[in-house]
């Protein structure tokens, strides 16, 4: 059973994808391959940029609580609510 599981991905890699092949134009087929660049300088630049320290669990809890409080606030102001409650001419009021 295990050898069969190893062969299936290899067979899938050899499959043709006609829907994708039909999308290519003659210019796409004639285009040169992209230039390969060394990975070392990219990794060095990423290391130099660094990353922001991960927030502590307490900071995450506080941020989520602030988001939840913001979501609980009313969306409409009282003036907007009153304006929307007035019926439109020629239509019966809702609810």
N, C-alpha and C positions, 0 to 999 in steps of 0.2 A: 504493500500500500504506500509506503514512504517513497520508493522510487517514482511512483506515478505522480505524487504530489510535487516532486522536483522537476518532472518533465513538463507538466502543464504550463507553468509560466514561460518555459522556453518555447513551447508551441504557440502560445498566445503572442509572444514577441515576433513571431514570423508571420503573423496574420496581415492580410491586406485590409486597408480601410478605404473602400471606394468612395464613400461620402467625403472623406478628407482629401483624397487624391483629386476629386472632381473640382475642388475649390481652388486648386493651384492654377495660375495662369502661366503662359509661356515665359513671361518675364520672371515669374517666381522660380520656375524650373531652371532658367538660365542664370539666375543670380549666384554670385560666388558664396561659398560658405563663410560664415562670420569668422573673424580673426579670433584665435584663442589667445587669451592673456594669462600670464602666470598668476597663480592664486596667492602667492606670498605677499606681494604688495597690498592686495586687497585686505588680507587678514591683518597685516600690520596697521593699515589705516583704521580698520574696525577696532583694533585694540587701543589705538591712540585716542579714538573718540570716546572710549569707555562707555559705561552705561550708568543709568541712574540707580541708586541703591533701591532695593525692594522695600516697599513700606512695611512697617511692622503690623502685626495683626490688629493692634489697637487703632492704628491709623486707618487701616482698611475698614474696620467697624465704624469709626467716626465718619469716614467718607460715605459709606453706604447709608448710615443713618441720616446724613445731611441730604443725600439724594432722595431718600424715602420721604423726608419732611417736605422737600420741594415738590414731590409728586402729589402729596396730600393737599397742597394749597389749592384754592379754587382757581380754575382756569379763567373764568369770566369775572370781570368787575361787576359790581351791582348795576352800573349804568348800562353795560353791555347786556346783562341779563334782562333788564327792563326793556331795552330796545328790542331784543329778540322775542320778548313775551307779547309785544303789541302785534295784533293781527295785521296781515297784509290786506290791502283793500281788495274786496271781492272774494276773499277766502275765509272760511270759518276758522276760528281759533283752534289751536292744537290742544288736545287733552283737556 
